[in-house]
Each structure stands twice: as structure tokens, then as C-alpha cells.
Amino acid sequence: MTIVDTPILALSDRRRSTADGVHMLATRYPKGTRLDTHAHREAQLVYAAAGTMQVTTPKGRWLVPPDRAVWVPARLPHAIDVLADIEMRSLYFNPERLARDANRELASEFVVRVSWLLHEAILALFDGRSDPVRMDLLIRLALLELQQASDPTTFMPLPQEPRCRRAAEIVLADPTRHYEIETLAQMVGTSTRTLSRLFSAETQLSFKSWCQRARMAAAIERLSVNESISMKQLASELGYASFPAFSHAFRQVTGKSPTEFVTAK
């Protein structure tokens, strides 16, 4: 793993600006780009103003469509995969700035739904104006908007125990399939009872619930990168016999129907 001097090295079209205790970076990344596992000396707020990315940390995978941003604490190992061409906006905060302005504990990673106000504040920081008073107010506003509760609906917890991790990776390789835990247990060399216990202990979800979340994460990814896909087609691709069955499962994980989720974006 690499500890990267902030801000992270970017592609040739990078644009940097700085404020008191904060570094900022705007970058375009094409679909398929991977930023391998690394860490920063400063905390990072990663936002895709357009496009979709996936951020992987030791805890799991965070899907980040344009209506969400991910908070990455300082020195936390993470990798980024670009799922659709993105316009990335990153803010890097040194510890002193966070201690001064953050009213929330920010020691763990989380995804937050980006409000209209947070979206506009982030974009305004990159509009080329360098008034230090204005920049300071915008940064404080962005930190204030982060005080809202995190949104776990796009998070996939990843188990660490080797057998359970192998089983999880098999499911994630094709989450559209319906997997029997007995079959997976044989594939990874353990008993059904042990694998079931490991999933519950390592992910805080039952195996069935974890697989359902994997399918919903795949659904959110497809909705994010292909806005023209029909709900019936998506339900069929994910292995559901009907759209109502898919919609019910989607609501169980996200609290919204697929149509409501798309509209909320």
C-alpha cells in the first residue's frame, strides 16, 4: 500500500486549489480507471459530480453514484474503481482543520447522500474564484452538511475470514445468480453451519440478506451507469420473476422503490 502525498497524483487535466487546511483537486477519469490501494495523510471527501465510482476499504465496498459522496479518514487504505466516466471533486482536510470545524466524529469511512446545498458548495469551490473568505465559508458549509446521518444503502460489507471472503467473492463475481449456501460451503471447504455463522459474525447480515444486498448493489450500479434501462429489464437481469418482486427486495434494502430511487437522484 502507498501513502500518497496529498492531493493524490491525478491525470493531466488536474486542477488544484488550496485553502486554509484544505487541498482541492478536480479530475476527469474514464470508465475502467482503477486507483490501486493507497492512503492519504489527510482525510478526503470524494465526490463524483458526474459518473459513478466504487470505493473499496477494509470494511467493504461503497458504491458512489452522483448523488452520494464518500468520506475517507486519513491513512485509511482504499481503492477507487471508475464504473462510468466521472468528474471527480476531492477535498483533503488536515487534522487541525477538522478539529476546528467538524462537529461530528469523522474517524470512520461513510457514504453520505449529497444534498443540493452540499453539491453546490463543492462545485463553487472549483469555480476559479480565490476569495479566501468565500472559500472558508464554503468549506465550513460542506463540513456542516456532512453532519447528516450516513447512508448505508450502497455499502457492501466484506468479510475478512478467508473462507467467508472467498464465498463472498464468488457471489460478487455474479450477484445476479441465486446461490445456495450449501454449495458455496463445499466450494470454500467448510460446513454450511460454519459459513452461515461466519457471514452473520463478519457482516452483521445473514447469508440470504447479504446476497440480497449484493443484488441490490448491482441494481444501483446499473441504474447509475445506464439511465435508459427499463425496470422490467433490470428485474429480469437480476433474476427476479417479476418487477413487483424486485421492487419489494429493493425497498427492503434501500427504503425506496427503484423508481423512487431514480427520481430522488
Summary of the structure (lengths in Angstrom):
residues: 265
radius of gyration: 19.4
end to end distance: 34.1
largest distance: 62.7
contacts: 811
relative contact order: 0.12
helix: 42%
strand: 27%
